[in-house]
Amino acid sequence: MSQTSRNNDNFFERVYQVTRLVPFGRVTTYGAIARYLGATRSARMVGWALNSSSIQEDWVPAHRVVNRKGLLTGKIHFPGSNTMQQLLEAEGIRVEDNAVVDFHKHFWDPNVELVKGSKK
């Protein structure tokens, strides 16, 4: 395995670890995860990681990750055309026109929540 492949695998696993911490009924963004991981310009790579998260042994709640405007841009990677929306709505998050309603109310920022939590 090449060094690049190992680095990507490690990055993908770190993405999965952060995504697993997003609380029920909350959403975060690809960019927020990338910033938390120290890879500010890697929001697309976070998306790539989440696209392949369904093969992980431990469940990754990828449906809780949306774009910076609250749009369900990753919905095409879920089985069925409305699966991502249905999963979010089951957690009490309203979705209209493929966007999270009251996005800022539901937004969970790992850069605030995880850093704050580590200082307890």
C-alpha positions as CSV (number, residue, x, y, z in Angstrom):
1,M,0.0,0.0,0.0
2,S,1.4,3.4,-0.9
3,Q,1.9,6.2,1.6
4,T,-0.8,8.3,-0.1
5,S,-3.3,5.5,0.2
6,R,-2.5,5.0,3.9
7,N,-2.9,8.8,4.5
8,N,-6.3,8.8,2.8
9,D,-7.4,5.7,4.8
10,N,-6.3,7.5,8.0
11,F,-8.1,10.7,7.0
12,F,-11.2,8.7,6.1
13,E,-11.2,7.0,9.5
14,R,-10.8,10.3,11.3
15,V,-13.8,11.6,9.3
16,Y,-15.8,8.6,10.4
17,Q,-14.8,9.2,14.1
18,V,-15.9,12.8,14.0
19,T,-19.1,12.0,12.2
20,R,-20.0,9.3,14.8
21,L,-19.9,12.1,17.4
22,V,-22.6,14.3,15.7
23,P,-25.5,14.1,18.1
24,F,-29.0,12.8,17.2
25,G,-31.1,15.6,15.9
26,R,-28.1,17.8,14.9
27,V,-26.2,18.3,11.6
28,T,-22.7,19.4,10.7
29,T,-21.0,20.3,7.4
30,Y,-18.3,18.8,5.3
31,G,-16.2,21.9,5.8
32,A,-16.7,21.9,9.6
33,I,-15.3,18.4,9.8
34,A,-12.4,19.3,7.5
35,R,-11.5,22.3,9.7
36,Y,-11.7,20.2,12.8
37,L,-9.3,17.7,11.3
38,G,-6.9,20.5,10.4
39,A,-7.6,20.1,6.6
40,T,-9.5,23.3,5.9
41,R,-9.5,22.9,2.2
42,S,-10.6,19.3,2.2
43,A,-14.4,19.5,2.5
44,R,-14.6,17.4,-0.8
45,M,-12.4,14.7,0.7
46,V,-14.7,14.6,3.7
47,G,-17.6,14.0,1.2
48,W,-15.6,11.2,-0.5
49,A,-15.0,9.6,2.8
50,L,-18.7,9.7,3.7
51,N,-19.6,8.4,0.3
52,S,-17.9,5.1,1.2
53,S,-18.9,5.1,4.8
54,S,-21.6,2.5,4.3
55,I,-19.0,-0.3,4.1
56,Q,-17.7,0.5,7.6
57,E,-18.2,-2.1,10.3
58,D,-19.4,0.5,12.8
59,W,-22.3,2.7,11.6
60,V,-21.4,6.2,10.4
61,P,-24.4,8.7,10.5
62,A,-23.4,10.3,7.2
63,H,-27.0,11.6,6.8
64,R,-26.1,14.2,9.5
65,V,-23.5,15.9,7.3
66,V,-24.8,18.6,4.8
67,N,-23.2,21.4,2.8
68,R,-22.4,24.8,4.3
69,K,-25.9,26.1,3.4
70,G,-27.7,23.1,4.9
71,L,-28.4,21.4,1.6
72,L,-28.6,17.7,1.4
73,T,-26.0,17.4,-1.4
74,G,-24.9,13.9,-0.3
75,K,-28.4,12.5,-0.8
76,I,-27.5,10.8,-4.1
77,H,-25.2,8.5,-2.2
78,F,-28.0,7.0,-0.1
79,P,-30.3,4.2,-1.4
80,G,-33.6,5.7,-2.5
81,S,-34.1,9.3,-3.5
82,N,-35.4,10.5,-0.1
83,T,-33.5,8.3,2.4
84,M,-31.2,11.1,3.7
85,Q,-34.2,13.3,4.3
86,Q,-36.2,10.6,5.9
87,L,-33.4,9.8,8.4
88,L,-33.1,13.5,9.3
89,E,-36.8,13.9,9.7
90,A,-36.9,10.8,12.0
91,E,-34.5,12.7,14.2
92,G,-36.8,15.8,14.3
93,I,-35.0,17.8,11.7
94,R,-37.4,19.4,9.1
95,V,-36.2,19.4,5.5
96,E,-37.8,21.4,2.7
97,D,-36.6,21.6,-0.9
98,N,-33.6,19.5,0.0
99,A,-32.4,21.9,2.8
100,V,-32.4,21.7,6.5
101,V,-35.0,24.1,8.0
102,D,-33.5,26.3,10.7
103,F,-30.1,25.0,9.8
104,H,-28.2,27.2,12.3
105,K,-30.4,25.9,15.1
106,H,-29.4,22.3,14.3
107,F,-25.8,23.0,13.4
108,W,-23.2,21.2,15.5
109,D,-19.7,22.5,15.1
110,P,-17.0,20.0,16.1
111,N,-14.6,23.0,16.4
112,V,-16.7,24.4,19.3
113,E,-18.4,21.3,20.8
114,L,-15.4,18.9,20.8
115,V,-12.8,21.5,21.9
116,K,-15.2,22.8,24.6
117,G,-15.9,19.2,25.7
118,S,-12.2,18.4,26.0
119,K,-11.6,21.3,28.4
120,K,-13.9,19.9,31.1
